[in-house]
Amino acid sequence: DTGAYDRIPRSFLDEISLDHNKFKPESNRYHLYVSYACPWAHRTLIFRKLKKLEDHISVSVVSPDMLEEGWVFDESFEGATRDHLYGQNYLRELYTLASPKVSTSVTVPVLWDKETKTIVNNESSQIIRIFNKAFNQLTGNDDDYYPQDLQTEIDELNDYIYPNINNGVYKTGFAKTQKVYDQAVSKLFEALQKVENHLEGKNFLVGNRLTEADVRLITTLLRFDIVYFTHFKCNIKRIKDFKNLSRYTQSLYELEAIKETTNFEHIKRHYYYSHESINPFRIIPKGPDEII
């Protein structure tokens, strides 16, 4: 009613652990449904690669075009795949397979259990923590991106960055009144400047090492100049115009787990083609010449 964007909470919020009565950490039991375009799904792909889970957790990729039918499986767009498990056409069919009477928004990422044919979790912030620790005994990878001694600082940053930057670009882009837009874009750039200041003399957000906080932020920054700046009217400054944020984005993009899970063609196609209310003629810009 106010014209402000309001994100719907996720519906499947279970865990995977040795102590869980249902979902145990097992190789080839779980499947990840993602979109390369979606920053939330991108987080899970980065963690899957960081934690060496590629041989243990399989993946299907939806088409970047999200229209009347929502997320669809369509291999005609390069990089998109079929539904490897059930051959479904629409992601919503997986939601109703998991829970026939489900009433929710159909979103990615989805962490699926092949054994019980249900969704374990569809909240990206929780999926990346599952990936961070649940499968260590299988992979032998003990790298910890949410270490005990840094958790308070990571949580504080996440609690600030999520509403003001990660979701702030959506609040700006989907605002339906001038007043709401003005408020959202002001908060967004105030937050970007605060993080810019925080990164002075630093390579990472917390503890001089890559953590969950960096992974959660970078997926938004990678989309900013090519999509959010124009499409979502976040055009006060580009990330390239911030000294520290630009350096930080370029540096993190060079990490294998981030570069190899970033698909700029899917990103551009999804945003400009899918949001008819913002871009009714679905014209996809050619630029920018330099993405990073």
Secondary structure, DSSP 8 states (H G I E B T S, - for coil): --S-------S-B----TT-SS----TT-EEEEE-SS-HHHHHHHHHHHHTT-TTTEEEEE--S--BTTBSB--TTSTT----TTT--SBHHHHHHHH-TT--S---S-EEEETTTTEEEE--HHHHHHHHHHTTHHHH-----SS-GGGHHHHHHHHHHHIIIIITHHHHHHT--SHHHHHHHHHHHHHHHHHHHHHTTT-SSSBTTB--HHHHHHHHHHHHIIIIIHHHT---S--GGGSHHHHHHHHHHHTSHHHHTT--HHHHHHHHHHH-TTT-TT-------S---
